[in-house]
Amino acid sequence: MASEMDRLFSENKPSLVIGYGNADLPFNELQYGLSAFTAPSFISSSCLGALLCDGSTVDAG
């Protein structure tokens, strides 16, 4: 998972990351993957992040 996050952020340079963890993308792996990322981020382990993210605002690469 960490290598996928590294690839995603090396190819794309977002100015803000908003997201949420779920069974497919666990919260602790998101936190680890974003540890070297310098832009502001909001990652939630609840559905709050899901409410902020939809198909028109999120591009997983």
mmCIF file of the N, C-alpha and C atoms, coordinates in Angstrom:
data_MODEL
# 
_entry.id   MODEL 
# 
loop_
_atom_site.group_PDB 
_atom_site.id 
_atom_site.type_symbol 
_atom_site.label_atom_id 
_atom_site.label_alt_id 
_atom_site.label_comp_id 
_atom_site.label_asym_id 
_atom_site.label_entity_id 
_atom_site.label_seq_id 
_atom_site.pdbx_PDB_ins_code 
_atom_site.Cartn_x 
_atom_site.Cartn_y 
_atom_site.Cartn_z 
_atom_site.occupancy 
_atom_site.B_iso_or_equiv 
_atom_site.pdbx_formal_charge 
_atom_site.auth_seq_id 
_atom_site.auth_comp_id 
_atom_site.auth_asym_id 
_atom_site.auth_atom_id 
_atom_site.pdbx_PDB_model_num 
ATOM 1   N N  . MET A 1 1  ? 0.820   -1.195 0.000   1.00 0.00 ? 1  MET A N  1 
ATOM 2   C CA . MET A 1 1  ? 0.000   0.000  0.000   1.00 0.00 ? 1  MET A CA 1 
ATOM 3   C C  . MET A 1 1  ? 0.862   1.255  0.000   1.00 0.00 ? 1  MET A C  1 
ATOM 4   N N  . ALA A 1 2  ? 1.916   1.261  0.794   1.00 0.00 ? 2  ALA A N  1 
ATOM 5   C CA . ALA A 1 2  ? 2.764   2.451  0.879   1.00 0.00 ? 2  ALA A CA 1 
ATOM 6   C C  . ALA A 1 2  ? 3.379   2.773  -0.474  1.00 0.00 ? 2  ALA A C  1 
ATOM 7   N N  . SER A 1 3  ? 3.784   1.757  -1.233  1.00 0.00 ? 3  SER A N  1 
ATOM 8   C CA . SER A 1 3  ? 4.377   2.019  -2.545  1.00 0.00 ? 3  SER A CA 1 
ATOM 9   C C  . SER A 1 3  ? 3.354   2.607  -3.506  1.00 0.00 ? 3  SER A C  1 
ATOM 10  N N  . GLU A 1 4  ? 2.099   2.186  -3.398  1.00 0.00 ? 4  GLU A N  1 
ATOM 11  C CA . GLU A 1 4  ? 1.049   2.765  -4.230  1.00 0.00 ? 4  GLU A CA 1 
ATOM 12  C C  . GLU A 1 4  ? 0.830   4.234  -3.884  1.00 0.00 ? 4  GLU A C  1 
ATOM 13  N N  . MET A 1 5  ? 0.862   4.553  -2.586  1.00 0.00 ? 5  MET A N  1 
ATOM 14  C CA . MET A 1 5  ? 0.705   5.947  -2.160  1.00 0.00 ? 5  MET A CA 1 
ATOM 15  C C  . MET A 1 5  ? 1.894   6.772  -2.631  1.00 0.00 ? 5  MET A C  1 
ATOM 16  N N  . ASP A 1 6  ? 3.112   6.224  -2.513  1.00 0.00 ? 6  ASP A N  1 
ATOM 17  C CA . ASP A 1 6  ? 4.306   6.929  -2.981  1.00 0.00 ? 6  ASP A CA 1 
ATOM 18  C C  . ASP A 1 6  ? 4.198   7.229  -4.469  1.00 0.00 ? 6  ASP A C  1 
ATOM 19  N N  . ARG A 1 7  ? 3.779   6.228  -5.251  1.00 0.00 ? 7  ARG A N  1 
ATOM 20  C CA . ARG A 1 7  ? 3.633   6.414  -6.694  1.00 0.00 ? 7  ARG A CA 1 
ATOM 21  C C  . ARG A 1 7  ? 2.583   7.466  -7.004  1.00 0.00 ? 7  ARG A C  1 
ATOM 22  N N  . LEU A 1 8  ? 1.468   7.391  -6.310  1.00 0.00 ? 8  LEU A N  1 
ATOM 23  C CA . LEU A 1 8  ? 0.386   8.337  -6.551  1.00 0.00 ? 8  LEU A CA 1 
ATOM 24  C C  . LEU A 1 8  ? 0.842   9.770  -6.326  1.00 0.00 ? 8  LEU A C  1 
ATOM 25  N N  . PHE A 1 9  ? 1.546   10.019 -5.207  1.00 0.00 ? 9  PHE A N  1 
ATOM 26  C CA . PHE A 1 9  ? 1.945   11.384 -4.892  1.00 0.00 ? 9  PHE A CA 1 
ATOM 27  C C  . PHE A 1 9  ? 3.214   11.818 -5.611  1.00 0.00 ? 9  PHE A C  1 
ATOM 28  N N  . SER A 1 10 ? 3.961   10.888 -6.200  1.00 0.00 ? 10 SER A N  1 
ATOM 29  C CA . SER A 1 10 ? 5.106   11.301 -7.004  1.00 0.00 ? 10 SER A CA 1 
ATOM 30  C C  . SER A 1 10 ? 4.651   11.695 -8.404  1.00 0.00 ? 10 SER A C  1 
ATOM 31  N N  . GLU A 1 11 ? 3.561   11.098 -8.873  1.00 0.00 ? 11 GLU A N  1 
ATOM 32  C CA . GLU A 1 11 ? 3.031   11.422 -10.193 1.00 0.00 ? 11 GLU A CA 1 
ATOM 33  C C  . GLU A 1 11 ? 2.073   12.603 -10.159 1.00 0.00 ? 11 GLU A C  1 
ATOM 34  N N  . ASN A 1 12 ? 1.417   12.819 -9.039  1.00 0.00 ? 12 ASN A N  1 
ATOM 35  C CA . ASN A 1 12 ? 0.441   13.897 -8.884  1.00 0.00 ? 12 ASN A CA 1 
ATOM 36  C C  . ASN A 1 12 ? 0.848   14.737 -7.691  1.00 0.00 ? 12 ASN A C  1 
ATOM 37  N N  . LYS A 1 13 ? 0.793   16.041 -7.829  1.00 0.00 ? 13 LYS A N  1 
ATOM 38  C CA . LYS A 1 13 ? 1.191   16.939 -6.742  1.00 0.00 ? 13 LYS A CA 1 
ATOM 39  C C  . LYS A 1 13 ? -0.008  17.768 -6.286  1.00 0.00 ? 13 LYS A C  1 
ATOM 40  N N  . PRO A 1 14 ? -0.939  17.150 -5.568  1.00 0.00 ? 14 PRO A N  1 
ATOM 41  C CA . PRO A 1 14 ? -2.112  17.901 -5.106  1.00 0.00 ? 14 PRO A CA 1 
ATOM 42  C C  . PRO A 1 14 ? -1.719  18.924 -4.046  1.00 0.00 ? 14 PRO A C  1 
ATOM 43  N N  . SER A 1 15 ? -2.499  19.996 -3.953  1.00 0.00 ? 15 SER A N  1 
ATOM 44  C CA . SER A 1 15 ? -2.226  21.016 -2.942  1.00 0.00 ? 15 SER A CA 1 
ATOM 45  C C  . SER A 1 15 ? -2.960  20.723 -1.640  1.00 0.00 ? 15 SER A C  1 
ATOM 46  N N  . LEU A 1 16 ? -3.903  19.792 -1.673  1.00 0.00 ? 16 LEU A N  1 
ATOM 47  C CA . LEU A 1 16 ? -4.664  19.408 -0.493  1.00 0.00 ? 16 LEU A CA 1 
ATOM 48  C C  . LEU A 1 16 ? -5.161  17.979 -0.681  1.00 0.00 ? 16 LEU A C  1 
ATOM 49  N N  . VAL A 1 17 ? -5.106  17.193 0.369   1.00 0.00 ? 17 VAL A N  1 
ATOM 50  C CA . VAL A 1 17 ? -5.603  15.817 0.316   1.00 0.00 ? 17 VAL A CA 1 
ATOM 51  C C  . VAL A 1 17 ? -6.699  15.659 1.351   1.00 0.00 ? 17 VAL A C  1 
ATOM 52  N N  . ILE A 1 18 ? -7.872  15.224 0.899   1.00 0.00 ? 18 ILE A N  1 
ATOM 53  C CA . ILE A 1 18 ? -8.992  14.930 1.792   1.00 0.00 ? 18 ILE A CA 1 
ATOM 54  C C  . ILE A 1 18 ? -9.413  13.497 1.504   1.00 0.00 ? 18 ILE A C  1 
ATOM 55  N N  . GLY A 1 19 ? -9.568  12.710 2.524   1.00 0.00 ? 19 GLY A N  1 
ATOM 56  C CA . GLY A 1 19 ? -9.958  11.333 2.286   1.00 0.00 ? 19 GLY A CA 1 
ATOM 57  C C  . GLY A 1 19 ? -10.405 10.634 3.544   1.00 0.00 ? 19 GLY A C  1 
ATOM 58  N N  . TYR A 1 20 ? -10.633 9.358  3.406   1.00 0.00 ? 20 TYR A N  1 
ATOM 59  C CA . TYR A 1 20 ? -11.092 8.558  4.538   1.00 0.00 ? 20 TYR A CA 1 
ATOM 60  C C  . TYR A 1 20 ? -10.591 7.134  4.395   1.00 0.00 ? 20 TYR A C  1 
ATOM 61  N N  . GLY A 1 21 ? -10.428 6.473  5.512   1.00 0.00 ? 21 GLY A N  1 
ATOM 62  C CA . GLY A 1 21 ? -10.024 5.085  5.507   1.00 0.00 ? 21 GLY A CA 1 
ATOM 63  C C  . GLY A 1 21 ? -11.235 4.174  5.554   1.00 0.00 ? 21 GLY A C  1 
ATOM 64  N N  . ASN A 1 22 ? -11.088 3.016  4.948   1.00 0.00 ? 22 ASN A N  1 
ATOM 65  C CA . ASN A 1 22 ? -12.137 2.000  5.006   1.00 0.00 ? 22 ASN A CA 1 
ATOM 66  C C  . ASN A 1 22 ? -11.474 0.628  4.951   1.00 0.00 ? 22 ASN A C  1 
ATOM 67  N N  . ALA A 1 23 ? -12.234 -0.411 4.743   1.00 0.00 ? 23 ALA A N  1 
ATOM 68  C CA . ALA A 1 23 ? -11.675 -1.763 4.737   1.00 0.00 ? 23 ALA A CA 1 
ATOM 69  C C  . ALA A 1 23 ? -10.653 -1.958 3.620   1.00 0.00 ? 23 ALA A C  1 
ATOM 70  N N  . ASP A 1 24 ? -10.846 -1.280 2.486   1.00 0.00 ? 24 ASP A N  1 
ATOM 71  C CA . ASP A 1 24 ? -9.925  -1.418 1.363   1.00 0.00 ? 24 ASP A CA 1 
ATOM 72  C C  . ASP A 1 24 ? -8.680  -0.555 1.518   1.00 0.00 ? 24 ASP A C  1 
ATOM 73  N N  . LEU A 1 25 ? -8.797  0.532  2.240   1.00 0.00 ? 25 LEU A N  1 
ATOM 74  C CA . LEU A 1 25 ? -7.690  1.467  2.437   1.00 0.00 ? 25 LEU A CA 1 
ATOM 75  C C  . LEU A 1 25 ? -7.663  1.876  3.904   1.00 0.00 ? 25 LEU A C  1 
ATOM 76  N N  . PRO A 1 26 ? -7.040  1.051  4.754   1.00 0.00 ? 26 PRO A N  1 
ATOM 77  C CA . PRO A 1 26 ? -7.079  1.286  6.199   1.00 0.00 ? 26 PRO A CA 1 
ATOM 78  C C  . PRO A 1 26 ? -6.484  2.632  6.609   1.00 0.00 ? 26 PRO A C  1 
ATOM 79  N N  . PHE A 1 27 ? -7.075  3.214  7.634   1.00 0.00 ? 27 PHE A N  1 
ATOM 80  C CA . PHE A 1 27 ? -6.689  4.533  8.131   1.00 0.00 ? 27 PHE A CA 1 
ATOM 81  C C  . PHE A 1 27 ? -5.203  4.600  8.484   1.00 0.00 ? 27 PHE A C  1 
ATOM 82  N N  . ASN A 1 28 ? -4.685  3.576  9.164   1.00 0.00 ? 28 ASN A N  1 
ATOM 83  C CA . ASN A 1 28 ? -3.271  3.622  9.569   1.00 0.00 ? 28 ASN A CA 1 
ATOM 84  C C  . ASN A 1 28 ? -2.335  3.600  8.369   1.00 0.00 ? 28 ASN A C  1 
ATOM 85  N N  . GLU A 1 29 ? -2.705  2.920  7.290   1.00 0.00 ? 29 GLU A N  1 
ATOM 86  C CA . GLU A 1 29 ? -1.877  2.918  6.087   1.00 0.00 ? 29 GLU A CA 1 
ATOM 87  C C  . GLU A 1 29 ? -1.934  4.268  5.386   1.00 0.00 ? 29 GLU A C  1 
ATOM 88  N N  . LEU A 1 30 ? -3.080  4.926  5.426   1.00 0.00 ? 30 LEU A N  1 
ATOM 89  C CA . LEU A 1 30 ? -3.175  6.276  4.867   1.00 0.00 ? 30 LEU A CA 1 
ATOM 90  C C  . LEU A 1 30 ? -2.269  7.236  5.627   1.00 0.00 ? 30 LEU A C  1 
ATOM 91  N N  . GLN A 1 31 ? -2.308  7.160  6.950   1.00 0.00 ? 31 GLN A N  1 
ATOM 92  C CA . GLN A 1 31 ? -1.472  8.039  7.769   1.00 0.00 ? 31 GLN A CA 1 
ATOM 93  C C  . GLN A 1 31 ? 0.004   7.805  7.450   1.00 0.00 ? 31 GLN A C  1 
ATOM 94  N N  . TYR A 1 32 ? 0.415   6.547  7.330   1.00 0.00 ? 32 TYR A N  1 
ATOM 95  C CA . TYR A 1 32 ? 1.805   6.226  7.011   1.00 0.00 ? 32 TYR A CA 1 
ATOM 96  C C  . TYR A 1 32 ? 2.167   6.745  5.619   1.00 0.00 ? 32 TYR A C  1 
ATOM 97  N N  . GLY A 1 33 ? 1.295   6.534  4.665   1.00 0.00 ? 33 GLY A N  1 
ATOM 98  C CA . GLY A 1 33 ? 1.563   6.964  3.297   1.00 0.00 ? 33 GLY A CA 1 
ATOM 99  C C  . GLY A 1 33 ? 1.678   8.465  3.147   1.00 0.00 ? 33 GLY A C  1 
ATOM 100 N N  . LEU A 1 34 ? 0.964   9.200  3.989   1.00 0.00 ? 34 LEU A N  1 
ATOM 101 C CA . LEU A 1 34 ? 0.997   10.661 3.913   1.00 0.00 ? 34 LEU A CA 1 
ATOM 102 C C  . LEU A 1 34 ? 2.080   11.284 4.785   1.00 0.00 ? 34 LEU A C  1 
ATOM 103 N N  . SER A 1 35 ? 2.824   10.478 5.521   1.00 0.00 ? 35 SER A N  1 
ATOM 104 C CA . SER A 1 35 ? 3.798   11.028 6.468   1.00 0.00 ? 35 SER A CA 1 
ATOM 105 C C  . SER A 1 35 ? 4.877   11.863 5.786   1.00 0.00 ? 35 SER A C  1 
ATOM 106 N N  . ALA A 1 36 ? 5.241   11.551 4.555   1.00 0.00 ? 36 ALA A N  1 
ATOM 107 C CA . ALA A 1 36 ? 6.262   12.315 3.845   1.00 0.00 ? 36 ALA A CA 1 
ATOM 108 C C  . ALA A 1 36 ? 5.656   13.395 2.950   1.00 0.00 ? 36 ALA A C  1 
ATOM 109 N N  . PHE A 1 37 ? 4.354   13.488 2.925   1.00 0.00 ? 37 PHE A N  1 
ATOM 110 C CA . PHE A 1 37 ? 3.654   14.430 2.057   1.00 0.00 ? 37 PHE A CA 1 
ATOM 111 C C  . PHE A 1 37 ? 3.608   15.793 2.728   1.00 0.00 ? 37 PHE A C  1 
ATOM 112 N N  . THR A 1 38 ? 3.913   16.866 2.001   1.00 0.00 ? 38 THR A N  1 
ATOM 113 C CA . THR A 1 38 ? 4.036   18.180 2.628   1.00 0.00 ? 38 THR A CA 1 
ATOM 114 C C  . THR A 1 38 ? 2.777   19.037 2.549   1.00 0.00 ? 38 THR A C  1 
ATOM 115 N N  . ALA A 1 39 ? 1.858   18.713 1.673   1.00 0.00 ? 39 ALA A N  1 
ATOM 116 C CA . ALA A 1 39 ? 0.634   19.512 1.550   1.00 0.00 ? 39 ALA A CA 1 
ATOM 117 C C  . ALA A 1 39 ? -0.310  19.204 2.713   1.00 0.00 ? 39 ALA A C  1 
ATOM 118 N N  . PRO A 1 40 ? -1.212  20.124 3.014   1.00 0.00 ? 40 PRO A N  1 
ATOM 119 C CA . PRO A 1 40 ? -2.197  19.862 4.072   1.00 0.00 ? 40 PRO A CA 1 
ATOM 120 C C  . PRO A 1 40 ? -3.057  18.642 3.733   1.00 0.00 ? 40 PRO A C  1 
ATOM 121 N N  . SER A 1 41 ? -3.448  17.920 4.761   1.00 0.00 ? 41 SER A N  1 
ATOM 122 C CA . SER A 1 41 ? -4.293  16.749 4.526   1.00 0.00 ? 41 SER A CA 1 
ATOM 123 C C  . SER A 1 41 ? -5.307  16.605 5.645   1.00 0.00 ? 41 SER A C  1 
ATOM 124 N N  . PHE A 1 42 ? -6.459  16.074 5.289   1.00 0.00 ? 42 PHE A N  1 
ATOM 125 C CA . PHE A 1 42 ? -7.492  15.719 6.255   1.00 0.00 ? 42 PHE A CA 1 
ATOM 126 C C  . PHE A 1 42 ? -7.902  14.298 5.938   1.00 0.00 ? 42 PHE A C  1 
ATOM 127 N N  . ILE A 1 43 ? -7.566  13.388 6.809   1.00 0.00 ? 43 ILE A N  1 
ATOM 128 C CA . ILE A 1 43 ? -7.907  11.981 6.627   1.00 0.00 ? 43 ILE A CA 1 
ATOM 129 C C  . ILE A 1 43 ? -8.727  11.550 7.828   1.00 0.00 ? 43 ILE A C  1 
ATOM 130 N N  . SER A 1 44 ? -9.895  11.028 7.564   1.00 0.00 ? 44 SER A N  1 
ATOM 131 C CA . SER A 1 44 ? -10.814 10.637 8.627   1.00 0.00 ? 44 SER A CA 1 
ATOM 132 C C  . SER A 1 44 ? -10.971 9.124  8.642   1.00 0.00 ? 44 SER A C  1 
ATOM 133 N N  . SER A 1 45 ? -11.170 8.586  9.822   1.00 0.00 ? 45 SER A N  1 
ATOM 134 C CA . SER A 1 45 ? -11.459 7.154  9.915   1.00 0.00 ? 45 SER A CA 1 
ATOM 135 C C  . SER A 1 45 ? -12.962 6.909  9.939   1.00 0.00 ? 45 SER A C  1 
ATOM 136 N N  . SER A 1 46 ? -13.736 7.959  9.776   1.00 0.00 ? 46 SER A N  1 
ATOM 137 C CA . SER A 1 46 ? -15.195 7.836  9.809   1.00 0.00 ? 46 SER A CA 1 
ATOM 138 C C  . SER A 1 46 ? -15.779 8.245  8.467   1.00 0.00 ? 46 SER A C  1 
ATOM 139 N N  . CYS A 1 47 ? -17.078 8.315  8.401   1.00 0.00 ? 47 CYS A N  1 
ATOM 140 C CA . CYS A 1 47 ? -17.736 8.666  7.152   1.00 0.00 ? 47 CYS A CA 1 
ATOM 141 C C  . CYS A 1 47 ? -17.663 10.162 6.855   1.00 0.00 ? 47 CYS A C  1 
ATOM 142 N N  . LEU A 1 48 ? -17.123 10.988 7.755   1.00 0.00 ? 48 LEU A N  1 
ATOM 143 C CA . LEU A 1 48 ? -16.996 12.414 7.466   1.00 0.00 ? 48 LEU A CA 1 
ATOM 144 C C  . LEU A 1 48 ? -16.150 12.637 6.223   1.00 0.00 ? 48 LEU A C  1 
ATOM 145 N N  . GLY A 1 49 ? -15.041 11.927 6.113   1.00 0.00 ? 49 GLY A N  1 
ATOM 146 C CA . GLY A 1 49 ? -14.217 12.039 4.915   1.00 0.00 ? 49 GLY A CA 1 
ATOM 147 C C  . GLY A 1 49 ? -14.969 11.609 3.677   1.00 0.00 ? 49 GLY A C  1 
ATOM 148 N N  . ALA A 1 50 ? -15.812 10.597 3.806   1.00 0.00 ? 50 ALA A N  1 
ATOM 149 C CA . ALA A 1 50 ? -16.597 10.128 2.671   1.00 0.00 ? 50 ALA A CA 1 
ATOM 150 C C  . ALA A 1 50 ? -17.579 11.189 2.210   1.00 0.00 ? 50 ALA A C  1 
ATOM 151 N N  . LEU A 1 51 ? -18.120 11.954 3.137   1.00 0.00 ? 51 LEU A N  1 
ATOM 152 C CA . LEU A 1 51 ? -19.054 13.011 2.762   1.00 0.00 ? 51 LEU A CA 1 
ATOM 153 C C  . LEU A 1 51 ? -18.360 14.123 1.991   1.00 0.00 ? 51 LEU A C  1 
ATOM 154 N N  . LEU A 1 52 ? -17.067 14.321 2.250   1.00 0.00 ? 52 LEU A N  1 
ATOM 155 C CA . LEU A 1 52 ? -16.310 15.365 1.572   1.00 0.00 ? 52 LEU A CA 1 
ATOM 156 C C  . LEU A 1 52 ? -15.763 14.907 0.230   1.00 0.00 ? 52 LEU A C  1 
ATOM 157 N N  . CYS A 1 53 ? -15.787 13.616 -0.026  1.00 0.00 ? 53 CYS A N  1 
ATOM 158 C CA . CYS A 1 53 ? -15.197 13.048 -1.234  1.00 0.00 ? 53 CYS A CA 1 
ATOM 159 C C  . CYS A 1 53 ? -16.271 12.375 -2.080  1.00 0.00 ? 53 CYS A C  1 
ATOM 160 N N  . ASP A 1 54 ? -16.248 12.673 -3.359  1.00 0.00 ? 54 ASP A N  1 
ATOM 161 C CA . ASP A 1 54 ? -17.118 11.955 -4.289  1.00 0.00 ? 54 ASP A CA 1 
ATOM 162 C C  . ASP A 1 54 ? -16.389 11.829 -5.620  1.00 0.00 ? 54 ASP A C  1 
ATOM 163 N N  . GLY A 1 55 ? -17.013 11.231 -6.572  1.00 0.00 ? 55 GLY A N  1 
ATOM 164 C CA . GLY A 1 55 ? -16.373 10.988 -7.854  1.00 0.00 ? 55 GLY A CA 1 
ATOM 165 C C  . GLY A 1 55 ? -15.945 12.243 -8.587  1.00 0.00 ? 55 GLY A C  1 
ATOM 166 N N  . SER A 1 56 ? -16.567 13.376 -8.313  1.00 0.00 ? 56 SER A N  1 
ATOM 167 C CA . SER A 1 56 ? -16.201 14.606 -9.015  1.00 0.00 ? 56 SER A CA 1 
ATOM 168 C C  . SER A 1 56 ? -15.035 15.325 -8.356  1.00 0.00 ? 56 SER A C  1 
ATOM 169 N N  . THR A 1 57 ? -14.696 14.979 -7.114  1.00 0.00 ? 57 THR A N  1 
ATOM 170 C CA . THR A 1 57 ? -13.608 15.676 -6.425  1.00 0.00 ? 57 THR A CA 1 
ATOM 171 C C  . THR A 1 57 ? -12.397 14.798 -6.179  1.00 0.00 ? 57 THR A C  1 
ATOM 172 N N  . VAL A 1 58 ? -12.518 13.498 -6.369  1.00 0.00 ? 58 VAL A N  1 
ATOM 173 C CA . VAL A 1 58 ? -11.432 12.583 -6.035  1.00 0.00 ? 58 VAL A CA 1 
ATOM 174 C C  . VAL A 1 58 ? -10.950 11.876 -7.286  1.00 0.00 ? 58 VAL A C  1 
ATOM 175 N N  . ASP A 1 59 ? -9.632  11.842 -7.454  1.00 0.00 ? 59 ASP A N  1 
ATOM 176 C CA . ASP A 1 59 ? -9.026  11.091 -8.538  1.00 0.00 ? 59 ASP A CA 1 
ATOM 177 C C  . ASP A 1 59 ? -7.935  10.223 -7.938  1.00 0.00 ? 59 ASP A C  1 
ATOM 178 N N  . ALA A 1 60 ? -8.137  8.952  -7.926  1.00 0.00 ? 60 ALA A N  1 
ATOM 179 C CA . ALA A 1 60 ? -7.169  8.042  -7.316  1.00 0.00 ? 60 ALA A CA 1 
ATOM 180 C C  . ALA A 1 60 ? -6.034  7.691  -8.261  1.00 0.00 ? 60 ALA A C  1 
ATOM 181 N N  . GLY A 1 61 ? -5.916  8.397  -9.356  1.00 0.00 ? 61 GLY A N  1 
ATOM 182 C CA . GLY A 1 61 ? -4.803  8.145  -10.267 1.00 0.00 ? 61 GLY A CA 1 
ATOM 183 C C  . GLY A 1 61 ? -5.242  7.256  -11.340 1.00 0.00 ? 61 GLY A C  1 
# 
